[in-house]
Amino acid sequence: MQAMKPVHVIGGGMAGSEAAWQLASAGVPAVLHEMRPKRGTDAHKTDGLAELVCSNSFRSDDHETNAVGLLHEEMRLAGSLIMDVAGRHQVPAGGALAVDREGFSQEVTARLSSHPLVSIQREEIAGLPPEDWDSVIVATGPLTSPALAEAVRALTGEDDLAFFDAIAPIVHRESINMDIAWFQSRYDKVGPGGRGKDYINCPMTREQYEAFVRALNEGDKGDFKEWEKSTPYFNGCLPIEVMAERGPETLRHGPMKPMGLTNAHNPVVKAYAVVQLRQDNALGTLFNMVGFQTKLKYAEQVRVFRSIPGLENAEFARLGGLHRNTFLNSPKVLDELMRLKAMPRLRFAGQITGVEGYVESAAMGLMAGRMASAERLGVPFSVPPATTAHGALINHITGGHIATTEGRQSSFQPMNINFGLMPPPDVALRGLKHADKAVARKKAYTARALADFKAWFATPLAMAS
């Protein structure tokens, strides 16, 4: 019997790693091509697969009232490698799922390296893949190599859209002054991996906060090249100083909000603003500054961030940074199975398609892997219903974006999973208070989604493994 041809997966990030795992789990050989360490990027620090380059948080793990937690649960039901390994390397983060980034990447690398149907090749795919690769998943992420990005652009006739993504600093735990800072999760929330005291909190008075905002506004920022100046930011990952420019109170209603926190050293006095740091590794020796993505120059970061009470002597394991991300005009160039219309042997997954976030990227890798597996095995495949988190994301990138009245595609931007991407559920709200209505509505979304995802997954058309 002739051996089954492999599916080639380009890119060993979240999406590519998940896609390769799904292929192999379905009995389809996968060749995973990763250019690191032969060619590095502006954001990666290691050659590990599924390296987390920004936050170490997969965000909320609440699958009853949160769309991200719902996506987590759907991925677990589908046998996700990323979610399984994340659970094994969880660190305390209140209601969020955060991981020890080194342990997480090392286990993903080890699991894929040891799978008999996965072959890992360390090489850059410069330009379009060879013609004899009849099934390819391009999961090169927002930092696609220039040669491949240019080849895709030439093939589609579309300019890649782009946005800036920013990285938050990481601080050594021992350098934080705990005579000023204290441990507490917002509203003392105890998450699946937490104790209700999972964040380090640094309080600010009004005077300290206003001085901090001024320092951010006046700080020396990195210069942009001419071609970068028109590139927008993704709203879910704005640099801290860009938020400060939007108004003096913006940060107090964003990452520095004081609500749900009580200063353990002075419970009577309410902080005007609070900076939170979240555990970044299993040892608890590193903490990242939540929401503090930045484009400040390194020396300015040290100066400005050491003005935060509790961080006067902070030592940084990594300073923040900024990099340019690219993504496709997916609603125009991809079909409903995430294949490039101009060359259907190429299927795209992850952030390059216009989803934003680790979990969303991995979820699209999961779907791409199952789509390619079904194609290779000759099994029909149906996309999950739009009532599910996976279906909603696929719909967003392949058909859910509305054209303008002139028939031109309106501005397509990266999107995190959210309930707004799903059709409203039927839910009885009469007699409920406003807050209770919101909870009931969210639970209706998630209950319907999980029921529909389980029903979809149970059908042969889902290509269940």
C-alpha positions as CSV (number, residue, x, y, z in Angstrom):
1,M,0.0,0.0,0.0
2,Q,1.3,3.5,-0.9
3,A,2.2,5.6,2.1
4,M,-0.1,8.6,2.7
5,K,1.3,11.9,1.6
6,P,1.9,14.3,4.5
7,V,0.3,17.6,5.0
8,H,2.9,20.4,5.4
9,V,2.4,22.9,8.2
10,I,4.5,26.1,7.9
11,G,5.0,27.7,11.3
12,G,5.5,26.2,14.7
13,G,3.5,28.7,16.8
14,M,0.2,28.2,18.5
15,A,-1.8,27.5,15.3
16,G,0.9,25.4,13.6
17,S,1.6,23.3,16.6
18,E,-2.1,22.6,17.1
19,A,-2.7,21.9,13.4
20,A,0.1,19.4,13.3
21,W,-1.2,17.6,16.4
22,Q,-4.7,17.4,15.0
23,L,-3.4,15.9,11.7
24,A,-1.3,13.3,13.5
25,S,-4.2,12.5,15.9
26,A,-6.3,11.8,12.9
27,G,-3.7,9.4,11.4
28,V,-2.4,11.9,8.8
29,P,1.4,12.4,8.6
30,A,2.4,16.1,9.2
31,V,5.6,17.8,8.4
32,L,6.0,20.9,10.6
33,H,8.3,23.5,9.2
34,E,9.7,26.1,11.7
35,M,12.3,28.6,10.6
36,R,13.7,29.3,14.1
37,P,16.5,29.1,15.0
38,K,17.9,29.4,11.5
39,R,16.0,32.7,11.1
40,G,14.7,34.6,14.1
41,T,12.0,37.2,14.5
42,D,11.7,40.6,16.3
43,A,9.6,39.0,19.1
44,H,10.7,35.4,19.7
45,K,13.5,34.6,22.1
46,T,13.8,30.8,21.8
47,D,13.5,28.1,19.2
48,G,10.7,26.3,21.1
49,L,7.4,25.5,19.5
50,A,4.3,27.5,20.7
51,E,6.5,30.1,22.3
52,L,4.4,32.8,24.1
53,V,5.9,36.1,23.0
54,C,3.6,38.5,24.7
55,S,1.5,37.7,27.8
56,N,1.5,34.3,29.5
57,S,-2.3,34.4,29.9
58,F,-4.9,32.6,27.9
59,R,-7.4,34.9,29.5
60,S,-10.6,33.8,31.2
61,D,-11.2,30.1,31.8
62,D,-14.9,30.6,32.7
63,H,-16.8,28.6,30.2
64,E,-20.2,29.6,31.6
65,T,-20.2,33.4,31.2
66,N,-17.1,34.2,29.1
67,A,-16.6,33.7,25.4
68,V,-12.9,33.0,25.8
69,G,-13.6,30.4,28.4
70,L,-16.2,28.9,26.1
71,L,-13.5,28.6,23.4
72,H,-11.2,26.9,25.9
73,E,-13.9,24.3,26.6
74,E,-14.7,23.6,23.0
75,M,-11.0,23.1,22.3
76,R,-10.8,20.6,25.2
77,L,-13.7,18.7,23.7
78,A,-11.9,18.5,20.4
79,G,-8.7,17.1,21.9
80,S,-6.6,20.3,21.8
81,L,-2.8,19.8,22.5
82,I,-2.5,23.5,23.4
83,M,-5.3,23.3,26.0
84,D,-4.0,20.1,27.5
85,V,-0.5,21.3,27.9
86,A,-1.7,24.7,29.2
87,G,-3.6,22.9,32.0
88,R,-0.5,21.0,32.9
89,H,1.6,24.1,33.3
90,Q,-1.0,26.4,34.9
91,V,0.2,29.1,37.3
92,P,-2.1,31.1,39.6
93,A,-4.0,33.9,37.8
94,G,-7.4,34.3,39.5
95,G,-10.1,33.4,37.0
96,A,-7.7,33.4,34.1
97,L,-5.7,30.5,32.6
98,A,-2.1,31.5,32.7
99,V,0.9,29.3,32.2
100,D,4.6,28.9,32.9
101,R,5.7,30.0,29.4
102,E,9.0,27.9,29.4
103,G,7.4,24.7,30.6
104,F,4.5,25.1,28.3
105,S,6.6,25.6,25.2
106,Q,9.0,22.8,26.2
107,E,6.2,20.3,26.6
108,V,4.5,21.2,23.3
109,T,7.9,20.8,21.5
110,A,8.4,17.4,23.2
111,R,5.0,16.1,22.5
112,L,5.2,17.0,18.8
113,S,8.8,15.8,18.5
114,S,8.0,12.4,19.9
115,H,4.8,11.8,17.8
116,P,5.5,9.1,15.2
117,L,3.4,10.9,12.5
118,V,5.0,14.4,13.0
119,S,8.3,15.4,11.4
120,I,9.8,18.7,12.4
121,Q,12.0,20.5,9.9
122,R,13.9,23.6,10.9
123,E,14.0,25.7,7.8
124,E,12.5,28.8,6.3
125,I,10.0,28.4,3.5
126,A,11.1,31.3,1.3
127,G,8.3,32.0,-1.2
128,L,5.5,29.7,-2.2
129,P,5.8,26.1,-1.1
130,P,6.9,23.5,-3.8
131,E,4.2,22.5,-6.2
132,D,4.2,18.9,-5.2
133,W,3.0,19.9,-1.7
134,D,-0.6,19.4,-2.5
135,S,-1.9,20.3,1.0
136,V,-0.3,23.0,3.0
137,I,-1.4,24.9,6.2
138,V,0.3,28.3,6.4
139,A,0.3,29.2,10.1
140,T,3.2,31.6,10.1
141,G,1.5,34.0,12.4
142,P,1.8,37.8,12.5
143,L,5.6,37.6,11.9
144,T,5.5,35.8,8.5
145,S,8.9,35.8,6.8
146,P,9.1,38.5,4.2
147,A,9.7,36.1,1.3
148,L,6.6,34.1,2.0
149,A,4.5,37.2,2.7
150,E,5.5,38.8,-0.5
151,A,4.7,35.6,-2.4
152,V,1.2,35.5,-1.0
153,R,0.7,39.1,-1.7
154,A,1.7,38.7,-5.3
155,L,-0.5,35.6,-5.7
156,T,-3.7,37.3,-4.3
157,G,-3.1,40.8,-5.7
158,E,-4.0,42.0,-2.2
159,D,-1.8,44.1,0.1
160,D,-1.4,42.5,3.5
161,L,-3.1,44.5,6.2
162,A,-1.0,45.2,9.2
163,F,-1.2,46.4,12.8
164,F,1.2,46.9,15.7
165,D,1.3,44.5,18.6
166,A,3.1,45.3,21.8
167,I,4.8,43.3,24.5
168,A,4.6,43.9,28.3
169,P,7.7,44.0,30.6
170,I,8.5,41.1,33.0
171,V,9.8,41.8,36.5
172,H,11.9,39.7,38.9
173,R,9.6,38.9,41.9
174,E,12.4,39.4,44.4
175,S,12.9,43.0,43.3
176,I,9.3,44.1,44.1
177,N,8.8,45.9,47.4
178,M,6.1,43.9,49.2
179,D,6.1,46.4,52.0
180,I,4.1,48.5,49.5
181,A,2.6,45.9,47.2
182,W,0.3,43.1,48.2
183,F,-1.1,39.9,46.8
184,Q,-4.8,39.8,45.8
185,S,-7.0,38.8,42.9
186,R,-9.7,41.4,41.9
187,Y,-12.7,40.8,44.1
188,D,-10.7,38.0,45.7
189,K,-11.8,35.8,42.8
190,V,-10.5,32.2,43.1
191,G,-9.9,30.8,39.6
192,P,-9.2,27.2,38.6
193,G,-5.5,27.6,39.2
194,G,-5.6,30.3,41.8
195,R,-6.1,31.1,45.5
196,G,-7.8,34.5,45.4
197,K,-4.4,36.2,45.9
198,D,-2.8,35.7,42.5
199,Y,-1.7,39.2,41.5
200,I,0.8,41.5,43.0
201,N,-0.8,44.9,43.3
202,C,1.0,48.3,43.4
203,P,-1.2,51.2,44.7
204,M,-1.1,54.8,43.5
205,T,-2.5,58.0,45.0
206,R,-4.1,60.5,42.7
207,E,-0.9,62.6,42.7
208,Q,1.3,59.6,41.9
209,Y,-1.1,58.5,39.1
210,E,-1.3,61.9,37.5
211,A,2.5,62.1,37.6
212,F,2.8,58.7,36.0
213,V,0.4,59.6,33.2
214,R,2.5,62.7,32.5
215,A,5.6,60.6,32.4
216,L,4.1,58.2,29.9
217,N,2.9,61.1,27.7
218,E,6.3,62.8,27.8
219,G,8.5,59.6,27.6
220,D,10.8,58.9,24.7
221,K,9.1,56.5,22.3
222,G,10.6,54.4,19.6
223,D,10.7,55.9,16.1
224,F,8.6,54.5,13.3
225,K,9.8,53.9,9.7
226,E,7.9,55.9,7.1
227,W,6.0,52.8,5.9
228,E,4.9,52.0,9.5
229,K,3.3,55.4,10.3
230,S,-0.1,54.5,8.9
231,T,-0.2,51.1,10.6
232,P,-3.0,50.9,13.2
233,Y,-2.9,49.3,16.6
234,F,-5.1,46.4,17.6
235,N,-7.4,47.8,20.4
236,G,-7.0,44.7,22.5
237,C,-3.2,45.2,22.9
238,L,-2.7,49.0,22.9
239,P,0.6,50.3,24.3
240,I,0.1,51.8,27.8
241,E,1.2,55.2,26.6
242,V,-1.2,55.2,23.7
243,M,-4.0,54.6,26.2
244,A,-2.7,57.5,28.3
245,E,-2.8,59.8,25.3
246,R,-6.6,59.1,25.0
247,G,-7.3,60.9,28.3
248,P,-6.0,61.3,31.8
249,E,-8.6,58.8,33.3
250,T,-8.3,56.2,30.6
251,L,-5.9,54.0,32.4
252,R,-7.9,54.1,35.7
253,H,-10.8,52.6,33.7
254,G,-8.5,50.1,32.0
255,P,-5.5,48.1,33.2
256,M,-5.0,50.3,36.3
257,K,-8.6,50.3,37.6
258,P,-8.6,50.0,41.5
259,M,-12.0,48.3,41.7
260,G,-12.2,45.1,43.7
261,L,-8.9,45.6,45.5
262,T,-8.1,46.5,49.1
263,N,-4.6,47.5,50.2
264,A,-3.5,45.0,52.7
265,H,-1.1,47.5,54.2
266,N,-3.7,50.2,54.6
267,P,-7.3,48.9,54.2
268,V,-9.0,52.2,55.1
269,V,-7.5,54.2,52.3
270,K,-8.7,53.4,48.8
271,A,-6.0,53.4,46.1
272,Y,-6.7,55.9,43.2
273,A,-5.2,53.5,40.7
274,V,-3.5,50.1,40.9
275,V,-0.8,48.4,38.8
276,Q,-1.2,44.6,38.7
277,L,1.5,42.0,38.0
278,R,0.7,38.4,37.1
279,Q,2.8,35.3,37.7
280,D,4.7,34.4,34.6
281,N,6.5,31.1,35.5
282,A,5.9,28.1,37.6
283,L,8.6,29.0,40.1
284,G,6.8,32.3,40.8
285,T,10.1,34.2,40.3
286,L,8.9,36.3,37.3
287,F,5.8,38.5,37.1
288,N,4.5,40.4,34.0
289,M,3.0,43.9,34.2
290,V,-0.7,43.4,33.2
291,G,-1.8,45.7,30.3
292,F,1.6,47.4,30.2
293,Q,2.5,46.7,26.5
294,T,4.7,49.6,25.5
295,K,6.6,51.3,22.7
296,L,8.7,53.4,25.2
297,K,12.5,53.1,24.6
298,Y,14.2,50.7,27.1
299,A,15.8,53.4,29.2
300,E,12.5,55.2,29.5
301,Q,10.7,52.0,30.5
302,V,13.1,51.6,33.4
303,R,12.8,55.2,34.5
304,V,9.0,55.5,34.2
305,F,8.0,52.1,35.5
306,R,10.3,52.4,38.6
307,S,8.2,55.4,39.5
308,I,5.4,53.0,40.4
309,P,5.1,52.4,44.1
310,G,6.6,49.0,44.9
311,L,8.7,48.9,41.8
312,E,11.3,51.5,42.8
313,N,14.0,48.9,42.5
314,A,12.4,46.7,39.9
315,E,14.8,44.5,37.9
316,F,13.4,43.5,34.5
317,A,13.8,40.1,33.0
318,R,12.5,41.5,29.8
319,L,11.5,44.9,28.8
320,G,8.5,45.7,26.6
321,G,8.6,46.0,22.9
322,L,6.7,46.6,19.7
323,H,6.5,44.7,16.5
324,R,4.5,45.0,13.2
325,N,2.0,42.2,12.6
326,T,0.6,41.2,9.2
327,F,-2.7,39.5,8.4
328,L,-4.7,38.7,5.3
329,N,-7.8,40.4,4.0
330,S,-9.3,37.0,4.8
331,P,-13.0,37.6,3.9
332,K,-11.9,38.4,0.3
333,V,-9.1,35.9,-0.2
334,L,-10.1,32.8,1.7
335,D,-12.9,30.4,1.1
336,E,-15.2,28.9,3.8
337,L,-12.6,26.2,4.6
338,M,-9.8,28.7,5.0
339,R,-8.2,27.9,1.7
340,L,-6.7,30.6,-0.5
341,K,-9.0,31.1,-3.4
342,A,-6.2,31.8,-5.7
343,M,-4.4,28.6,-4.7
344,P,-6.6,26.2,-2.8
345,R,-3.8,23.8,-1.8
346,L,-2.8,26.6,0.6
347,R,-4.9,26.7,3.8
348,F,-4.3,29.5,6.4
349,A,-4.6,29.4,10.2
350,G,-3.9,31.5,13.2
351,Q,-3.3,35.2,13.5
352,I,-2.4,35.7,9.9
353,T,-6.1,35.1,9.1
354,G,-7.3,37.9,11.3
355,V,-8.1,36.3,14.6
356,E,-6.3,37.9,17.6
357,G,-5.0,36.1,20.7
358,Y,-3.2,32.9,21.6
359,V,-6.4,30.8,22.1
360,E,-8.1,32.1,18.9
361,S,-5.0,31.3,16.9
362,A,-4.7,27.8,18.3
363,A,-8.4,27.2,17.7
364,M,-8.0,28.1,14.0
365,G,-5.0,25.8,13.9
366,L,-7.2,23.1,15.3
367,M,-9.9,23.7,12.7
368,A,-7.3,23.9,9.8
369,G,-5.8,20.6,11.0
370,R,-9.2,18.9,11.0
371,M,-10.1,20.3,7.7
372,A,-6.9,19.2,6.1
373,S,-7.2,15.7,7.7
374,A,-10.7,15.3,6.3
375,E,-9.5,16.4,2.9
376,R,-6.6,13.9,3.0
377,L,-8.8,11.0,4.2
378,G,-11.6,11.8,1.8
379,V,-14.1,12.5,4.6
380,P,-16.6,15.3,4.1
381,F,-16.2,18.2,6.6
382,S,-18.7,20.6,7.9
383,V,-17.8,23.9,9.7
384,P,-19.1,24.1,13.3
385,P,-22.3,26.1,13.6
386,A,-21.9,29.9,14.0
387,T,-23.5,29.5,17.4
388,T,-20.3,27.9,18.6
389,A,-17.1,29.8,19.4
390,H,-15.1,28.0,16.6
391,G,-17.9,28.5,14.1
392,A,-18.2,32.2,15.0
393,L,-14.4,32.8,14.4
394,I,-14.4,31.0,11.1
395,N,-17.5,33.0,10.0
396,H,-15.7,36.2,11.0
397,I,-12.6,35.5,8.9
398,T,-14.3,33.9,5.9
399,G,-17.7,35.5,5.5
400,G,-19.0,37.5,8.4
401,H,-17.5,40.8,7.4
402,I,-19.9,43.3,5.8
403,A,-19.1,45.0,2.6
404,T,-19.7,48.8,2.2
405,T,-22.7,50.1,0.2
406,E,-20.4,50.7,-2.8
407,G,-19.6,47.0,-2.8
408,R,-16.1,47.4,-1.4
409,Q,-14.9,45.4,1.6
410,S,-15.0,47.5,4.7
411,S,-12.0,47.7,7.0
412,F,-11.3,44.2,8.2
413,Q,-9.5,44.1,11.6
414,P,-8.2,41.3,13.9
415,M,-10.9,40.1,16.3
416,N,-10.9,38.2,19.6
417,I,-13.7,35.8,20.3
418,N,-16.7,37.5,21.8
419,F,-20.4,36.9,22.0
420,G,-21.0,39.6,19.5
421,L,-19.8,37.2,16.8
422,M,-22.6,34.8,17.5
423,P,-26.3,35.1,16.8
424,P,-28.3,36.1,19.9
425,P,-29.8,33.2,21.8
426,D,-33.4,32.8,22.9
427,V,-33.5,33.5,26.7
428,A,-36.2,34.5,29.1
429,L,-35.2,37.7,30.8
430,R,-38.5,39.1,32.1
431,G,-38.5,39.9,35.8
432,L,-34.7,39.8,36.1
433,K,-32.5,42.7,37.3
434,H,-30.1,44.3,34.8
435,A,-27.0,42.5,36.2
436,D,-28.9,39.2,36.3
437,K,-30.0,39.7,32.7
438,A,-26.4,40.0,31.6
439,V,-25.4,36.8,33.3
440,A,-28.4,34.9,32.0
441,R,-27.7,36.1,28.5
442,K,-24.1,35.0,28.7
443,K,-25.0,31.6,30.1
444,A,-27.5,31.2,27.3
445,Y,-24.8,31.8,24.7
446,T,-22.4,29.3,26.3
447,A,-25.0,26.6,27.0
448,R,-26.2,26.7,23.4
449,A,-22.7,26.8,22.0
450,L,-21.5,23.8,24.0
451,A,-24.6,21.8,23.1
452,D,-24.2,22.7,19.4
453,F,-20.4,22.0,19.5
454,K,-20.9,18.5,21.1
455,A,-23.6,17.7,18.5
456,W,-21.3,18.8,15.6
457,F,-18.4,16.9,17.0
458,A,-20.4,13.7,17.3
459,T,-21.2,13.7,13.5
460,P,-19.1,12.0,10.9
461,L,-19.0,15.3,9.1
462,A,-16.9,16.7,11.9
463,M,-14.2,14.2,11.1
464,A,-14.0,13.1,14.7
465,S,-10.7,11.4,15.5
